[in-house]
């Protein structure tokens, strides 16, 4: 299971917040080094999606592609980075 065990030592989280038409979208990448999860949420219509990946590199590529495609479709980048959380670093 993703994040089970030594979460504090291994977890990598990347968050992207985008804005379009007065709404926000969130894209996330979460990995414990062995497995990864990509997730999205659109506040304009309440849709969400999450996908677990066995290959962390493929998951990171998919996440980066989702950010790029969102920007190509007119979303504005509001934030992209990693949380400053001492429990996760």
N, C-alpha and C positions, 0 to 999 in steps of 0.2 A: 504494500500500500504506500502511496506517495507520502513522504514526510515521516514515516514511522521510524522510530529509533532516535538517532542523533540529529534531530531537526535543527537545533540551534547551530550546529557546526557545519551543516551541509546545505541548508536551504538557500536557494537563489530565487529571488522574486524580482520581476521587472513589471512595472505598471505604466500604461499609457492612457492618458485621458484626452479625448478628442471632443470638439464642439461642432455642431452643425444645426442650423435652423432652430436655435434656442434650446436644443437638447444636448445631452452629453452621452458619450460612449466610452466604455472602459474596456481595454484589452489587457490581459494579464498572462504572464508566463511564470510558472512555479516549477522548480526542479529540486530534487534531493540528490542529484548526481547520477542516479540510476534510472529514474523515471521522470516524466515531466507531464505537466498539465497546462493546456492553453485554455483561456476562458475569455468570453466577451459578454458585454451587457450594453444595451441601447435604451436610454431613458425615454426616448421619444415614443417607443411602442412597447417597452417593457420586455423585449425579447432577450434571452440569454442563451449561452451555449458553453459547454465545457467538453473537452476531449482529452483523454489520457493517452500518453505516448510511451512506447517502450524505448524509443530512440530520442535522447535529449537533444541531439543536434538537429534532427528532423523537426522536432517541436519548436526549437528556437528559430529555424528557418521559416516555419509556418507562421509563427508569431510576427516576425519581421515582415513577412509578405503581407500579413493582415494590416499592419500599420501602414505600409507603403500603399496598398490598394485603397485603404480608407482615405488617405490624403489625396490620392488620384481622383477619388469620387467626391471631393469637395469638403471633407472634414478638415478642421483646423486643429493643429497640435496644441494642446493646452499644457500638457505635462508628460514627460517621459523620463523615468528613472527608477531607482531602487529606493525602498524605504530606509529611513535612518532609524532603525530599531535595534538597540543593543541586544535584545533577546535573539535576534536572527543573525547577528554578525559575530 
